């Protein structure tokens, strides 16, 4: 959520930045500024009213001590009027704040200067490409056929027990999932991330803190009786560890990671892009999160990008890095890099990771601050990245490493899965 100070001081810059997302927020921004000005005026009037009421209360006490009961009663009638006025002012302020918040919640984060304008994935920038992009769709099998042939993933059984998008992994398929998870977590630990096993459900406050609510409630599984949501990513519970916290600058950057299943309704998804492991309702992922000082968050983002690059290179997968255009970024992001692996058998790119810097947008919702060198409380910057999401990594491994009808494991992965080929 954008801060009021930012909106007051940089109105024109915000409107210009958000126009890169294809949005005209000038009316909303001006309405917020106007309501904020009115709210601050009411706050001053309330402060003056309360000060006057307190002064009269002291006067009543002095009159009572002096035995001037009648005069004290006359003053009490004045305080009654001031209390009624204070209540009215508070109600007006709450109404204004509710209206302001509704507008603030609807405005996405401002894109970083380096982020280009654009409306969709067609406008994303390719930053770099690594590895050989070979189309083997005529000679290699897609992962859904290979998984059935090798009896390692059962999509039909998942559909029977739960529904489409909930596959069973078995045998070497299960070991591959477990081995990849271990591999990703141990690489995260080597990079200095502290591992957590977080809850797989969150409350509404946590969903609001990281920006899933009120923006993405339709994409999350909601248990109405308990008002709890299944997590769409470990980013949500991990980042919310620091909701309402004041951290020491000496503790920054905070680097944490976690493995969880992720649950997404993926409403409206259909077609070839969702076949097999390409898009699931439940999938496993290792997430890395950083909480950093504002002047170091860009460097932190670079280290997270490098971390994901190292994972993909260890898995011997061709990949490319995209810097998303403003219109294709998530609601809360200031800058996002997507990683896509090349699927030789499908002849297409598969997104496997997003790494984002949210700057103060999430922190303002979370009320997560640190004390700077001058002892002032400042908002932190929050960052997160997939390192990595398993389904499309599994798909890419099966499709890119086919050899003589088998799938050969990358050397770096063999110690984690316990076999060299499927």
Order of alpha helices (4+ residues) and beta strands (2+ residues): alpha-alpha-alpha-alpha-beta-alpha-beta-alpha-beta-alpha-beta-beta-alpha-beta-beta-alpha-beta-beta-beta-alpha-beta-beta-beta-alpha-beta-beta-beta-alpha-beta-beta-alpha
